[in-house]
């Protein structure tokens, strides 16, 4: 369901997160296990397990981070996690862990994080039928995202980028599937 979000906005998987030490990471995962708790001081905290197609990650949240994010931490929720993979300064082992900076529902990421859609088409594939199909798709998917068209000529080893001021589209999985069906490569920006 979230292949376009994963392909365009995720920087690593849970399996290979160790390759991103001391770096900012962007992940897509679902919450597989939740353990909401109360500390001895009476404050809430939680321990969560996130999974993606390749691995899993356990993470604990405390204090304000927990209070701000606990409503998203429910079993089965698909989330977009952004943060820094760094050493935990509070633990003696100095092991690396994900320090969250932002969490969103994965279903809202495409709409919220996309400024434009770039489509690429080979010059020799452009004809009247193609132009009519593309125009129909653009008109039936009006929205706020800028449309960028990159026309590529493999023979000349050249390309020309057009940025539409008149046409804006609503980016969706359906639009991207329809564009791919007419031979257009898509990328979200």
Phi, psi and omega in degrees: 000333187243030184297322180290322176297316180294315181294331186255338188233357183259134182261340179200169175255169178295331180293322184252020182298333180296341177284353186245036180299136181060032178230161174281134180234154176230122187233154169241127182205163173246153181280118182258336181213139183227134176222093178279133184224169175238131180283172177299332179279353180090011178263149180281149172204168182209154176241130187227148173242126178253145177227148168231196184289346187239344184191188177217161184215132175261139183215138175248142177237140183229164171054226183296323178301315179297312182298322182288329189248352188300330180293339178270344186269075177234144181306132178092349180293132175266122188234155172251117185249128176238140180179189180248133178265101187217172180290141176279115184287348182267341182264142181296328184286345182055035179288156181278142175208163180279122175258103184293138173246335180202143177224133177227157170292134183299328181295339182263354188293315184301311181294315186285326189257356181268126173264322183208166174238128177258127176242143183236134180219143177285138181306319182289352176267355182272120175215182184298319180297317179297313180300318179296317178297315181296317179297320178297316179298316182296316181292329181273358179231048181295141181191208186252356185271132179294140179256125177242128181245120178252112179264122186248136175243098180300325181296319181270355184051051184215160175213156178232132181256127175247131175248119184282130173263341184265331184247126173235147185235160172263110182288133178206165176299322181297314179299315181296322177295318180294322177295317178297326180295333178262013173089026181251132173274139184238149174213135178268139180239000000 
